Amino acid sequence: MNSLAMLYISRALNDGGYAAESFDYHSIRGTLPEHVSALADRVADTAADTVHLVAHSMGGVVALNYLQGARDRRIGRVVVLGSPISGSTVGRTLAGWPSGEWMLGRSAEIWQSASVPKLDATTCVGSIAGSVSFGLGSIFMNVPEPCDGVVTVEETRLPGLADHIVLPVSHSGMLISQEVAQQTAAFLRNGRFQR
C-alpha cells in the first residue's frame, strides 16, 4: 500500500524513540515475489544496526515471506497488524467473484494461496488482530466472527508466533489506533505485548 496508510503508526513509533521509515509497494500491480524482492532491497538500503518490520494486512504476508528467504541479518522483531498470515477467507471468496481477479490484480495468488509461512526459532513475530467487524468484507460477504471486518482472528494466528493479541479495532481502524501503536511499540521493545 501507499505509505500514507501507516502514517499514524509511523509517527507514534517516531515519538516512541524509533526512526520509522515507510515502504511503498503496489499491492495490486505486483506479485508476491516482486513485493518480497522490493522489501529486501528496501531493508538492504536502510542504514540501521537493527531493522524491525511493522506491516498491515497483506504487508504482513509479504514481510513473513521475506523472512523465509535469505533475510538481512539485522532484522529484529516483526509486528503484523490484521494480516491474514494463515490464509484469507475474504480473498478466496473475492477471487471467485466475476470481478474478483480484477480487484485483486496480480496479488490474487497471495489471497488465494493455502501456503502458510513457517517461523523458525530465531524469528520474533507478534500478531495483532482486530475484533470489530466493520469493513468491506463484512458489508459484502459473511466473514466468520470474530473478525476485523476483513480478516478473521483465526487467520492472524500462526504456529511459532512470539505473541498474539486481539484488540477492539476494525481492519482499517487499527491504522489510526493509539492502542495498536502502543502495543506495537511494546512488542518492538520487549518481544511481548502489554497485558
N, CA, C and O atoms as a DFTB+ gen file, in Angstrom:
780 C
 N C O
     1  1       0.833      -1.190       0.000
     2  2       0.000       0.000       0.000
     3  2       0.871       1.245       0.000
     4  3       2.089       1.182       0.168
     5  1       0.228       2.341      -0.187
     6  2       0.913       3.618      -0.073
     7  2       1.318       3.834       1.383
     8  3       0.568       3.485       2.295
     9  1       2.477       4.396       1.597
    10  2       2.984       4.578       2.958
    11  2       2.118       5.508       3.808
    12  3       2.240       5.517       5.033
    13  1       1.242       6.293       3.167
    14  2       0.353       7.168       3.934
    15  2      -0.547       6.370       4.867
    16  3      -0.952       6.874       5.914
    17  1      -0.865       5.128       4.500
    18  2      -1.714       4.285       5.340
    19  2      -1.073       4.037       6.704
    20  3      -1.778       3.852       7.696
    21  1       0.249       4.033       6.758
    22  2       0.963       3.758       8.010
    23  2       1.433       5.033       8.711
    24  3       2.215       4.962       9.659
    25  1       0.970       6.182       8.261
    26  2       1.468       7.455       8.780
    27  2       1.280       7.598      10.286
    28  3       2.215       7.994      10.983
    29  1       0.096       7.284      10.804
    30  2      -0.156       7.445      12.236
    31  2       0.780       6.552      13.058
    32  3       1.399       7.008      14.020
    33  1       0.875       5.290      12.672
    34  2       1.738       4.363      13.417
    35  2       3.203       4.775      13.292
    36  3       3.956       4.677      14.261
    37  1       3.614       5.235      12.113
    38  2       4.992       5.705      11.934
    39  2       5.295       6.871      12.865
    40  3       6.347       6.911      13.503
    41  1       4.373       7.812      12.936
    42  2       4.586       8.965      13.823
    43  2       4.617       8.544      15.284
    44  3       5.435       9.043      16.057
    45  1       3.736       7.632      15.664
    46  2       3.718       7.155      17.046
    47  2       5.022       6.446      17.388
    48  3       5.547       6.616      18.489
    49  1       5.553       5.652      16.457
    50  2       6.826       4.975      16.708
    51  2       7.979       5.975      16.770
    52  3       8.887       5.827      17.587
    53  1       7.944       6.986      15.913
    54  2       8.965       8.041      15.979
    55  2       8.919       8.732      17.337
    56  3       9.958       8.988      17.945
    57  1       7.712       9.033      17.809
    58  2       7.557       9.664      19.123
    59  2       8.053       8.755      20.241
    60  3       8.452       9.233      21.303
    61  1       8.030       7.452      20.003
    62  2       8.489       6.486      20.997
    63  2       9.972       6.182      20.910
    64  3      10.467       5.288      21.597
    65  1      10.687       6.922      20.068
    66  2      12.132       6.754      20.005
    67  2      12.647       5.925      18.851
    68  3      13.853       5.703      18.743
    69  1      11.766       5.464      17.990
    70  2      12.191       4.707      16.819
    71  2      12.348       5.643      15.631
    72  3      11.730       6.707      15.585
    73  1      13.167       5.250      14.678
    74  2      13.331       6.017      13.439
    75  2      12.552       5.286      12.354
    76  3      13.117       4.530      11.562
    77  1      11.249       5.526      12.333
    78  2      10.372       4.797      11.417
    79  2      10.538       5.281       9.982
    80  3      10.567       6.483       9.715
    81  1      10.644       4.335       9.074
    82  2      10.693       4.619       7.646
    83  2       9.592       3.803       6.995
    84  3       9.273       2.706       7.455
    85  1       9.016       4.325       5.938
    86  2       7.910       3.641       5.283
    87  2       8.359       2.951       4.000
    88  3       9.333       3.348       3.360
    89  1       7.628       1.921       3.654
    90  2       7.894       1.136       2.456
    91  2       6.634       1.134       1.597
    92  3       5.599       0.609       2.007
    93  1       6.723       1.714       0.422
    94  2       5.611       1.727      -0.533
    95  2       5.733       0.526      -1.465
    96  3       6.829       0.186      -1.911
    97  1       4.622      -0.100      -1.750
    98  2       4.624      -1.128      -2.798
    99  2       3.252      -1.145      -3.455
   100  3       2.265      -0.725      -2.850
   101  1       3.186      -1.621      -4.672
   102  2       1.950      -1.629      -5.454
   103  2       1.254      -2.971      -5.258
   104  3       1.504      -3.927      -5.991
   105  1       0.380      -3.028      -4.262
   106  2      -0.202      -4.301      -3.859
   107  2      -0.976      -5.007      -4.957
   108  3      -1.008      -6.237      -4.988
   109  1      -1.596      -4.269      -5.853
   110  2      -2.397      -4.894      -6.902
   111  2      -1.585      -5.163      -8.162
   112  3      -1.842      -6.129      -8.880
   113  1      -0.607      -4.308      -8.426
   114  2       0.162      -4.451      -9.674
   115  2       1.317      -5.437      -9.574
   116  3       1.873      -5.834     -10.597
   117  1       1.685      -5.837      -8.374
   118  2       2.840      -6.722      -8.233
   119  2       2.472      -8.096      -7.719
   120  3       1.386      -8.302      -7.178
   121  1       3.389      -9.035      -7.891
   122  2       3.219     -10.400      -7.389
   123  2       3.938     -10.505      -6.044
   124  3       4.710      -9.621      -5.672
   125  1       3.680     -11.573      -5.333
   126  2       4.342     -11.778      -4.046
   127  2       5.865     -11.791      -4.180
   128  3       6.533     -11.118      -3.396
   129  1       6.449     -12.525      -5.137
   130  2       7.913     -12.483      -5.270
   131  2       8.438     -11.069      -5.552
   132  3       9.509     -10.698      -5.070
   133  1       7.693     -10.290      -6.325
   134  2       8.117      -8.909      -6.594
   135  2       8.073      -8.060      -5.330
   136  3       8.972      -7.256      -5.084
   137  1       7.019      -8.242      -4.523
   138  2       6.909      -7.492      -3.268
   139  2       8.040      -7.872      -2.307
   140  3       8.647      -7.009      -1.673
   141  1       8.311      -9.173      -2.212
   142  2       9.371      -9.653      -1.316
   143  2      10.722      -9.107      -1.764
   144  3      11.520      -8.678      -0.931
   145  1      10.988      -9.118      -3.057
   146  2      12.242      -8.590      -3.586
   147  2      12.379      -7.095      -3.305
   148  3      13.455      -6.624      -2.935
   149  1      11.288      -6.353      -3.481
   150  2      11.323      -4.910      -3.211
   151  2      11.563      -4.640      -1.729
   152  3      12.296      -3.716      -1.376
   153  1      10.944      -5.446      -0.859
   154  2      11.172      -5.276       0.583
   155  2      12.619      -5.600       0.934
   156  3      13.230      -4.899       1.740
   157  1      13.170      -6.647       0.342
   158  2      14.569      -6.997       0.587
   159  2      15.488      -5.844       0.190
   160  3      16.433      -5.523       0.911
   161  1      15.214      -5.225      -0.951
   162  2      16.012      -4.075      -1.394
   163  2      15.875      -2.914      -0.423
   164  3      16.859      -2.245      -0.108
   165  1      14.662      -2.672       0.052
   166  2      14.412      -1.554       0.981
   167  2      15.141      -1.764       2.300
   168  3      15.737      -0.835       2.847
   169  1      15.089      -2.999       2.810
   170  2      15.802      -3.310       4.051
   171  2      17.301      -3.140       3.842
   172  3      17.980      -2.570       4.696
   173  1      17.829      -3.624       2.723
   174  2      19.262      -3.518       2.432
   175  2      19.704      -2.061       2.370
   176  3      20.835      -1.739       2.734
   177  1      18.818      -1.180       1.911
   178  2      19.139       0.247       1.793
   179  2      18.957       1.022       3.098
   180  3      19.255       2.215       3.158
   181  1      18.472       0.354       4.135
   182  2      18.215       1.016       5.415
   183  2      19.493       1.044       6.250
   184  3      20.110       0.009       6.503
   185  1      19.875       2.247       6.671
   186  2      21.090       2.403       7.477
   187  2      20.733       2.329       8.950
   188  3      20.424       3.345       9.573
   189  1      20.777       1.129       9.505
   190  2      20.480       0.929      10.929
   191  2      21.136      -0.366      11.377
   192  3      21.340      -1.283      10.582
   193  1      21.462      -0.426      12.655
   194  2      22.046      -1.653      13.191
   195  2      21.005      -2.757      13.337
   196  3      21.308      -3.937      13.160
   197  1      19.773      -2.359      13.663
   198  2      18.659      -3.294      13.800
   199  2      17.491      -2.757      12.990
   200  3      17.183      -1.567      13.044
   201  1      16.851      -3.632      12.248
   202  2      15.700      -3.242      11.430
   203  2      14.501      -4.082      11.867
   204  3      14.466      -5.296      11.662
   205  1      13.515      -3.407      12.479
   206  2      12.256      -4.057      12.828
   207  2      11.283      -3.838      11.674
   208  3      11.398      -2.857      10.939
   209  1      10.332      -4.746      11.515
   210  2       9.314      -4.608      10.488
   211  2       7.933      -4.521      11.137
   212  3       7.608      -5.302      12.031
   213  1       7.128      -3.566      10.679
   214  2       5.740      -3.436      11.111
   215  2       4.909      -3.376       9.838
   216  3       5.133      -2.516       8.986
   217  1       3.948      -4.289       9.708
   218  2       3.206      -4.380       8.455
   219  2       1.725      -4.612       8.717
   220  3       1.343      -5.287       9.673
   221  1       0.900      -4.037       7.845
   222  2      -0.553      -4.173       7.951
   223  2      -1.097      -5.039       6.821
   224  3      -0.649      -4.941       5.679
   225  1      -2.060      -5.881       7.148
   226  2      -2.815      -6.672       6.185
   227  2      -1.884      -7.484       5.283
   228  3      -1.073      -8.267       5.779
   229  1      -1.993      -7.305       3.963
   230  2      -1.164      -8.071       3.041
   231  2       0.324      -7.802       3.268
   232  3       1.158      -8.661       2.982
   233  1       0.657      -6.630       3.772
   234  2       2.052      -6.325       4.066
   235  2       2.663      -7.320       5.032
   236  3       3.849      -7.634       4.935
   237  1       1.855      -7.826       5.975
   238  2       2.351      -8.841       6.908
   239  2       2.682     -10.139       6.199
   240  3       3.653     -10.809       6.549
   241  1       1.884     -10.498       5.205
   242  2       2.153     -11.699       4.411
   243  2       3.459     -11.507       3.648
   244  3       4.277     -12.422       3.566
   245  1       3.648     -10.321       3.093
   246  2       4.885     -10.015       2.377
   247  2       6.079     -10.103       3.331
   248  3       7.096     -10.716       3.006
   249  1       5.948      -9.486       4.510
   250  2       7.046      -9.487       5.485
   251  2       7.422     -10.900       5.913
   252  3       8.604     -11.233       5.982
   253  1       6.420     -11.734       6.202
   254  2       6.722     -13.095       6.645
   255  2       7.313     -13.941       5.519
   256  3       8.139     -14.817       5.774
   257  1       6.903     -13.692       4.295
   258  2       7.523     -14.398       3.169
   259  2       8.957     -13.922       2.951
   260  3       9.815     -14.706       2.548
   261  1       9.219     -12.653       3.213
   262  2      10.591     -12.143       3.150
   263  2      11.471     -12.891       4.158
   264  3      12.622     -13.212       3.863
   265  1      10.929     -13.162       5.337
   266  2      11.697     -13.855       6.374
   267  2      12.025     -15.298       5.999
   268  3      12.922     -15.899       6.591
   269  1      11.307     -15.863       5.018
   270  2      11.543     -17.246       4.596
   271  2      12.833     -17.393       3.801
   272  3      13.415     -18.476       3.743
   273  1      13.276     -16.300       3.189
   274  2      14.447     -16.374       2.328
   275  2      15.720     -15.953       3.037
   276  3      15.829     -16.050       4.260
   277  1      16.671     -15.487       2.261
   278  2      17.945     -15.022       2.797
   279  2      17.758     -13.596       3.308
   280  3      18.100     -12.628       2.629
   281  1      17.214     -13.487       4.502
   282  2      16.915     -12.174       5.053
   283  2      18.151     -11.498       5.613
   284  3      19.155     -12.141       5.919
   285  1      18.052     -10.204       5.736
   286  2      19.129      -9.390       6.279
   287  2      19.382      -9.788       7.740
   288  3      18.434      -9.966       8.504
   289  1      20.625      -9.923       8.121
   290  2      20.972     -10.339       9.489
   291  2      20.586      -9.303      10.537
   292  3      20.577      -9.609      11.729
   293  1      20.266      -8.075      10.109
   294  2      19.898      -7.017      11.062
   295  2      18.428      -7.037      11.461
   296  3      18.007      -6.243      12.302
   297  1      17.641      -7.933      10.870
   298  2      16.214      -7.985      11.197
   299  2      16.048      -8.324      12.679
   300  3      16.606      -9.294      13.192
   301  1      15.263      -7.485      13.334
   302  2      14.971      -7.684      14.754
   303  2      13.606      -8.314      14.927
   304  3      13.402      -9.490      14.628
   305  1      12.669      -7.508      15.418
   306  2      11.316      -8.015      15.668
   307  2      10.369      -7.591      14.550
   308  3      10.616      -6.626      13.828
   309  1       9.276      -8.348      14.433
   310  2       8.284      -8.103      13.382
   311  2       6.901      -8.067      14.025
   312  3       6.547      -8.950      14.806
   313  1       6.125      -7.040      13.691
   314  2       4.734      -6.963      14.141
   315  2       3.842      -6.901      12.913
   316  3       4.029      -6.057      12.036
   317  1       2.868      -7.808      12.858
   318  2       1.907      -7.806      11.761
   319  2       0.545      -7.399      12.324
   320  3       0.130      -7.863      13.385
   321  1      -0.135      -6.525      11.589
   322  2      -1.394      -5.936      12.041
   323  2      -2.534      -6.367      11.121
   324  3      -2.565      -5.982       9.952
   325  1      -3.456      -7.150      11.631
   326  2      -4.584      -7.575      10.814
   327  2      -4.171      -8.312       9.561
   328  3      -4.805      -8.173       8.516
   329  1      -3.117      -9.089       9.658
   330  2      -2.582      -9.795       8.490
   331  2      -3.122     -11.220       8.420
   332  3      -3.062     -11.953       9.408
   333  1      -3.649     -11.619       7.264
   334  2      -4.154     -12.990       7.100
   335  2      -3.000     -13.959       6.874
   336  3      -2.830     -14.489       5.775
   337  1      -2.220     -14.185       7.908
   338  2      -0.975     -14.948       7.764
   339  2      -1.203     -16.451       7.673
   340  3      -0.278     -17.207       7.375
   341  1      -2.431     -16.882       7.928
   342  2      -2.720     -18.309       7.749
   343  2      -3.816     -18.507       6.708
   344  3      -4.534     -19.507       6.747
   345  1      -3.952     -17.565       5.780
   346  2      -4.937     -17.659       4.707
   347  2      -6.004     -16.591       4.822
   348  3      -6.141     -15.962       5.871
   349  1      -6.761     -16.378       3.759
   350  2      -7.754     -15.313       3.738
   351  2      -9.076     -15.788       3.144
   352  3      -9.187     -16.017       1.939
   353  1     -10.071     -15.931       4.008
   354  2     -11.411     -16.297       3.562
   355  2     -11.957     -15.257       2.597
   356  3     -12.509     -15.602       1.552
   357  1     -11.802     -13.979       2.946
   358  2     -12.294     -12.899       2.091
   359  2     -11.594     -12.919       0.737
   360  3     -12.243     -12.760      -0.297
   361  1     -10.283     -13.112       0.732
   362  2      -9.532     -13.149      -0.521
   363  2      -9.976     -14.285      -1.420
   364  3     -10.162     -14.098      -2.622
   365  1     -10.147     -15.467      -0.837
   366  2     -10.577     -16.615      -1.638
   367  2     -11.992     -16.397      -2.173
   368  3     -12.283     -16.748      -3.317
   369  1     -12.868     -15.822      -1.356
   370  2     -14.238     -15.545      -1.796
   371  2     -14.236     -14.506      -2.909
   372  3     -14.895     -14.677      -3.934
   373  1     -13.488     -13.430      -2.695
   374  2     -13.429     -12.346      -3.678
   375  2     -12.863     -12.838      -5.010
   376  3     -13.322     -12.424      -6.075
   377  1     -11.881     -13.708      -4.946
   378  2     -11.270     -14.229      -6.176
   379  2     -12.269     -15.012      -7.012
   380  3     -12.111     -15.119      -8.228
   381  1     -13.299     -15.564      -6.370
   382  2     -14.309     -16.319      -7.093
   383  2     -15.387     -15.455      -7.724
   384  3     -16.190     -15.952      -8.515
   385  1     -15.419     -14.186      -7.394
   386  2     -16.406     -13.285      -7.985
   387  2     -16.000     -12.947      -9.421
   388  3     -14.815     -12.993      -9.752
   389  1     -16.976     -12.604     -10.284
   390  2     -16.642     -12.256     -11.678
   391  2     -15.601     -11.142     -11.793
   392  3     -14.746     -11.187     -12.678
   393  1     -15.664     -10.160     -10.923
   394  2     -14.698      -9.056     -10.989
   395  2     -13.574      -9.208      -9.968
   396  3     -12.735      -8.319      -9.820
   397  1     -13.563     -10.342      -9.265
   398  2     -12.594     -10.545      -8.185
   399  2     -11.147     -10.514      -8.625
   400  3     -10.314      -9.862      -7.995
   401  1     -10.843     -11.217      -9.702
   402  2      -9.464     -11.241     -10.197
   403  2      -8.993      -9.835     -10.560
   404  3      -7.842      -9.475     -10.311
   405  1      -9.886      -9.049     -11.145
   406  2      -9.540      -7.671     -11.493
   407  2      -9.283      -6.852     -10.231
   408  3      -8.330      -6.074     -10.185
   409  1     -10.127      -7.021      -9.200
   410  2      -9.990      -6.255      -7.966
   411  2      -8.707      -6.614      -7.214
   412  3      -8.071      -5.749      -6.612
   413  1      -8.337      -7.883      -7.252
   414  2      -7.138      -8.333      -6.542
   415  2      -5.867      -8.134      -7.358
   416  3      -4.767      -8.079      -6.808
   417  1      -6.028      -8.027      -8.674
   418  2      -4.873      -7.797      -9.538
   419  2      -3.881      -8.943      -9.481
   420  3      -4.253     -10.102      -9.302
   421  1      -2.614      -8.597      -9.636
   422  2      -1.557      -9.613      -9.664
   423  2      -1.272     -10.187      -8.275
   424  3      -0.497     -11.134      -8.133
   425  1      -1.905      -9.605      -7.251
   426  2      -1.717     -10.131      -5.895
   427  2      -2.747     -11.213      -5.567
   428  3      -2.777     -11.712      -4.443
   429  1      -3.588     -11.581      -6.532
   430  2      -4.634     -12.584      -6.294
   431  2      -4.058     -13.866      -5.704
   432  3      -4.675     -14.474      -4.829
   433  1      -2.888     -14.281      -6.170
   434  2      -2.280     -15.517      -5.675
   435  2      -2.034     -15.468      -4.172
   436  3      -2.134     -16.491      -3.494
   437  1      -1.715     -14.294      -3.648
   438  2      -1.456     -14.159      -2.209
   439  2      -2.715     -14.472      -1.423
   440  3      -2.671     -15.190      -0.424
   441  1      -3.829     -13.936      -1.872
   442  2      -5.093     -14.083      -1.149
   443  2      -5.680     -15.479      -1.288
   444  3      -6.407     -15.930      -0.402
   445  1      -5.379     -16.175      -2.383
   446  2      -5.952     -17.490      -2.613
   447  2      -5.081     -18.623      -2.103
   448  3      -5.549     -19.751      -1.949
   449  1      -3.840     -18.332      -1.845
   450  2      -2.876     -19.370      -1.502
   451  2      -3.188     -20.030      -0.165
   452  3      -3.592     -19.378       0.798
   453  1      -2.989     -21.334      -0.139
   454  2      -3.103     -22.077       1.112
   455  2      -1.723     -22.209       1.754
   456  3      -1.585     -22.794       2.828
   457  1      -0.711     -21.666       1.094
   458  2       0.653     -21.731       1.606
   459  2       0.802     -20.804       2.807
   460  3       0.494     -19.615       2.720
   461  1       1.264     -21.335       3.905
   462  2       1.403     -20.570       5.139
   463  2       2.888     -20.467       5.484
   464  3       3.589     -21.478       5.518
   465  1       3.372     -19.237       5.742
   466  2       4.788     -19.095       6.103
   467  2       5.109     -19.872       7.378
   468  3       4.256     -20.039       8.250
   469  1       6.336     -20.338       7.469
   470  2       6.780     -21.035       8.676
   471  2       7.773     -20.141       9.409
   472  3       8.648     -19.530       8.795
   473  1       7.627     -20.072      10.720
   474  2       8.523     -19.259      11.540
   475  2       9.539     -20.166      12.212
   476  3       9.192     -21.225      12.735
   477  1      10.797     -19.742      12.194
   478  2      11.806     -20.524      12.894
   479  2      12.067     -19.911      14.264
   480  3      11.529     -18.855      14.599
   481  1      12.887     -20.578      15.039
   482  2      13.119     -20.168      16.423
   483  2      13.821     -18.822      16.534
   484  3      13.772     -18.189      17.588
   485  1      14.471     -18.377      15.469
   486  2      15.191     -17.103      15.530
   487  2      14.303     -15.911      15.163
   488  3      14.741     -14.762      15.223
   489  1      13.071     -16.190      14.787
   490  2      12.169     -15.134      14.338
   491  2      11.247     -14.721      15.477
   492  3      10.577     -15.562      16.074
   493  1      11.212     -13.432      15.776
   494  2      10.359     -12.912      16.848
   495  2       9.233     -12.095      16.216
   496  3       9.406     -10.923      15.881
   497  1       8.073     -12.742      16.060
   498  2       6.937     -12.121      15.383
   499  2       5.755     -12.018      16.339
   500  3       5.404     -12.985      17.015
   501  1       5.150     -10.839      16.387
   502  2       3.917     -10.625      17.135
   503  2       2.800     -10.263      16.182
   504  3       3.019      -9.559      15.196
   505  1       1.610     -10.740      16.471
   506  2       0.460     -10.501      15.599
   507  2      -0.661      -9.819      16.381
   508  3      -1.054     -10.274      17.456
   509  1      -1.169      -8.720      15.819
   510  2      -2.305      -8.013      16.409
   511  2      -3.524      -8.252      15.521
   512  3      -3.489      -7.998      14.317
   513  1      -4.601      -8.743      16.131
   514  2      -5.859      -8.970      15.421
   515  2      -6.891      -7.974      15.909
   516  3      -6.812      -7.482      17.034
   517  1      -7.861      -7.680      15.052
   518  2      -8.964      -6.812      15.432
   519  2     -10.233      -7.616      15.624
   520  3     -10.412      -8.667      15.009
   521  1     -11.123      -7.115      16.488
   522  2     -12.374      -7.835      16.760
   523  2     -13.618      -6.996      16.471
   524  3     -14.725      -7.403      16.824
   525  1     -13.458      -5.831      15.834
   526  2     -14.608      -5.009      15.464
   527  2     -14.941      -5.291      14.002
   528  3     -14.202      -4.903      13.097
   529  1     -16.051      -5.962      13.790
   530  2     -16.420      -6.413      12.446
   531  2     -17.014      -5.272      11.637
   532  3     -18.231      -5.150      11.498
   533  1     -16.126      -4.441      11.108
   534  2     -16.557      -3.321      10.286
   535  2     -15.577      -3.179       9.129
   536  3     -14.382      -2.977       9.345
   537  1     -16.073      -3.281       7.923
   538  2     -15.221      -3.163       6.744
   539  2     -15.921      -3.724       5.536
   540  3     -17.030      -4.249       5.641
   541  1     -15.282      -3.616       4.385
   542  2     -15.888      -4.072       3.136
   543  2     -16.215      -5.560       3.170
   544  3     -17.233      -5.993       2.631
   545  1     -15.350      -6.333       3.805
   546  2     -15.607      -7.769       3.882
   547  2     -16.902      -8.068       4.606
   548  3     -17.681      -8.910       4.159
   549  1     -17.145      -7.391       5.720
   550  2     -18.357      -7.657       6.496
   551  2     -19.601      -7.070       5.839
   552  3     -20.712      -7.519       6.121
   553  1     -19.438      -6.088       4.980
   554  2     -20.580      -5.484       4.291
   555  2     -21.024      -6.346       3.113
   556  3     -22.221      -6.551       2.909
   557  1     -20.058      -6.855       2.333
   558  2     -20.385      -7.563       1.101
   559  2     -20.362      -9.077       1.202
   560  3     -20.804      -9.761       0.279
   561  1     -19.858      -9.613       2.300
   562  2     -19.839     -11.067       2.447
   563  2     -19.897     -11.423       3.922
   564  3     -19.705     -10.573       4.792
   565  1     -20.157     -12.664       4.180
   566  2     -20.287     -13.132       5.557
   567  2     -18.920     -13.588       6.060
   568  3     -18.521     -14.732       5.839
   569  1     -18.207     -12.695       6.734
   570  2     -16.893     -13.029       7.281
   571  2     -17.106     -13.666       8.657
   572  3     -17.742     -13.068       9.524
   573  1     -16.581     -14.867       8.859
   574  2     -16.763     -15.524      10.154
   575  2     -16.215     -14.666      11.304
   576  3     -15.132     -14.091      11.201
   577  1     -16.964     -14.594      12.371
   578  2     -16.511     -13.835      13.540
   579  2     -15.848     -14.764      14.531
   580  3     -16.135     -15.962      14.534
   581  1     -14.974     -14.250      15.368
   582  2     -14.573     -12.842      15.467
   583  2     -13.654     -12.445      14.312
   584  3     -12.840     -13.231      13.829
   585  1     -13.822     -11.192      13.893
   586  2     -13.018     -10.678      12.791
   587  2     -12.942      -9.159      12.886
   588  3     -13.622      -8.536      13.701
   589  1     -12.103      -8.578      12.038
   590  2     -11.964      -7.121      11.999
   591  2     -12.754      -6.517      10.836
   592  3     -12.567      -5.351      10.485
   593  1     -13.629      -7.317      10.250
   594  2     -14.403      -6.885       9.095
   595  2     -13.825      -7.378       7.790
   596  3     -14.510      -7.385       6.768
   597  1     -12.565      -7.793       7.812
   598  2     -11.897      -8.300       6.606
   599  2     -11.154      -9.600       6.912
   600  3     -11.233     -10.558       6.142
   601  1     -10.442      -9.635       8.020
   602  2      -9.603     -10.779       8.394
   603  2     -10.126     -11.367       9.705
   604  3     -10.375     -10.637      10.664
   605  1     -10.289     -12.678       9.739
   606  2     -10.737     -13.313      10.979
   607  2      -9.586     -13.368      11.976
   608  3      -8.413     -13.348      11.603
   609  1      -9.951     -13.438      13.244
   610  2      -8.914     -13.551      14.285
   611  2      -8.092     -14.810      14.056
   612  3      -6.871     -14.792      14.211
   613  1      -8.754     -15.903      13.687
   614  2      -8.041     -17.156      13.479
   615  2      -7.003     -17.041      12.363
   616  3      -5.950     -17.675      12.432
   617  1      -7.291     -16.238      11.333
   618  2      -6.356     -16.075      10.218
   619  2      -5.110     -15.283      10.611
   620  3      -4.135     -15.256       9.859
   621  1      -5.130     -14.641      11.774
   622  2      -3.969     -13.875      12.237
   623  2      -3.058     -14.704      13.141
   624  3      -2.059     -14.201      13.655
   625  1      -3.403     -15.958      13.327
   626  2      -2.598     -16.851      14.175
   627  2      -1.689     -17.714      13.307
   628  3      -2.012     -18.035      12.163
   629  1      -0.554     -18.078      13.876
   630  2       0.412     -18.897      13.156
   631  2       1.296     -19.592      14.184
   632  3       1.751     -18.943      15.126
   633  1       1.555     -20.882      14.036
   634  2       2.476     -21.544      14.959
   635  2       3.834     -20.835      14.952
   636  3       4.344     -20.461      13.896
   637  1       4.401     -20.662      16.126
   638  2       5.714     -20.039      16.238
   639  2       5.679     -18.554      16.538
   640  3       6.732     -17.939      16.711
   641  1       4.475     -17.953      16.606
   642  2       4.405     -16.533      16.971
   643  2       4.938     -16.344      18.386
   644  3       4.688     -17.172      19.262
   645  1       5.668     -15.262      18.609
   646  2       6.140     -14.944      19.957
   647  2       4.980     -14.479      20.820
   648  3       4.967     -14.726      22.026
   649  1       3.989     -13.796      20.206
   650  2       2.830     -13.325      20.952
   651  2       1.714     -12.973      19.976
   652  3       1.953     -12.694      18.801
   653  1       0.501     -12.995      20.489
   654  2      -0.699     -12.669      19.705
   655  2      -1.664     -11.956      20.634
   656  3      -1.833     -12.349      21.788
   657  1      -2.301     -10.896      20.122
   658  2      -3.265     -10.161      20.941
   659  2      -4.433      -9.726      20.067
   660  3      -4.261      -9.421      18.887
   661  1      -5.623      -9.701      20.661
   662  2      -6.828      -9.259      19.973
   663  2      -7.275      -7.946      20.602
   664  3      -7.476      -7.867      21.814
   665  1      -7.432      -6.907      19.768
   666  2      -7.830      -5.588      20.248
   667  2      -9.159      -5.182      19.612
   668  3      -9.488      -5.644      18.519
   669  1      -9.928      -4.320      20.289
   670  2     -11.228      -3.898      19.770
   671  2     -11.097      -2.828      18.681
   672  3     -11.421      -1.661      18.901
   673  1     -10.620      -3.242      17.508
   674  2     -10.431      -2.340      16.374
   675  2     -10.873      -3.047      15.101
   676  3     -10.943      -4.275      15.050
   677  1     -11.171      -2.254      14.073
   678  2     -11.506      -2.804      12.759
   679  2     -10.228      -2.904      11.921
   680  3      -9.156      -2.469      12.341
   681  1     -10.367      -3.477      10.750
   682  2      -9.205      -3.685       9.878
   683  2      -8.504      -2.374       9.523
   684  3      -7.284      -2.266       9.649
   685  1      -9.268      -1.388       9.084
   686  2      -8.664      -0.086       8.758
   687  2      -8.465       0.761      10.005
   688  3      -7.530       1.557      10.081
   689  1      -9.344       0.587      10.979
   690  2      -9.247       1.370      12.216
   691  2      -7.968       1.122      12.991
   692  3      -7.517       1.990      13.738
   693  1      -7.378      -0.052      12.823
   694  2      -6.144      -0.328      13.568
   695  2      -4.992       0.574      13.108
   696  3      -4.013       0.756      13.831
   697  1      -5.116       1.133      11.910
   698  2      -4.069       2.017      11.399
   699  2      -4.047       3.376      12.091
   700  3      -3.060       4.106      11.992
   701  1      -5.117       3.716      12.784
   702  2      -5.181       5.005      13.488
   703  2      -5.516       4.800      14.964
   704  3      -6.055       5.696      15.612
   705  1      -5.202       3.645      15.481
   706  2      -5.495       3.299      16.867
   707  2      -4.288       3.555      17.767
   708  3      -3.194       3.046      17.525
   709  1      -4.508       4.345      18.796
   710  2      -3.442       4.609      19.753
   711  2      -3.024       3.318      20.457
   712  3      -1.839       3.093      20.700
   713  1      -4.007       2.468      20.785
   714  2      -3.691       1.222      21.472
   715  2      -2.857       0.288      20.591
   716  3      -1.929      -0.363      21.072
   717  1      -3.189       0.228      19.318
   718  2      -2.393      -0.601      18.388
   719  2      -0.966      -0.068      18.319
   720  3      -0.008      -0.840      18.359
   721  1      -0.825       1.252      18.217
   722  2       0.514       1.853      18.153
   723  2       1.297       1.558      19.432
   724  3       2.486       1.246      19.372
   725  1       0.637       1.654      20.586
   726  2       1.312       1.379      21.857
   727  2       1.715      -0.083      21.976
   728  3       2.811      -0.398      22.441
   729  1       0.830      -0.965      21.558
   730  2       1.157      -2.391      21.629
   731  2       2.271      -2.758      20.643
   732  3       3.103      -3.618      20.932
   733  1       2.280      -2.110      19.498
   734  2       3.348      -2.334      18.525
   735  2       4.691      -1.936      19.117
   736  3       5.663      -2.687      19.033
   737  1       4.741      -0.749      19.715
   738  2       5.982      -0.277      20.340
   739  2       6.415      -1.195      21.478
   740  3       7.604      -1.468      21.641
   741  1       5.452      -1.671      22.266
   742  2       5.771      -2.574      23.380
   743  2       6.401      -3.858      22.862
   744  3       7.362      -4.360      23.445
   745  1       5.867      -4.391      21.771
   746  2       6.434      -5.623      21.226
   747  2       7.831      -5.379      20.666
   748  3       8.725      -6.205      20.845
   749  1       8.019      -4.258      19.996
   750  2       9.352      -3.961      19.462
   751  2      10.379      -3.837      20.588
   752  3      11.539      -4.216      20.422
   753  1       9.949      -3.310      21.726
   754  2      10.857      -3.165      22.875
   755  2      11.131      -4.478      23.567
   756  3      12.283      -4.784      23.877
   757  1      10.077      -5.276      23.822
   758  2      10.183      -6.408      24.727
   759  2       9.944      -7.777      24.105
   760  3      10.194      -8.796      24.750
   761  1       9.468      -7.820      22.874
   762  2       9.139      -9.103      22.277
   763  2       7.853      -9.702      22.802
   764  3       7.567     -10.874      22.559
   765  1       7.063      -8.898      23.530
   766  2       5.761      -9.313      24.064
   767  2       4.826      -8.110      24.049
   768  3       5.274      -6.966      24.122
   769  1       3.534      -8.374      23.954
   770  2       2.552      -7.307      24.076
   771  2       2.268      -7.036      25.537
   772  3       2.495      -7.897      26.387
   773  1       1.771      -5.841      25.839
   774  2       1.440      -5.473      27.217
   775  2       0.109      -6.081      27.599
   776  3      -0.846      -6.063      26.822
   777  1       0.057      -6.619      28.805
   778  2      -1.213      -7.157      29.324
   779  2      -1.412      -6.713      30.742
   780  3      -2.419      -7.057      31.361
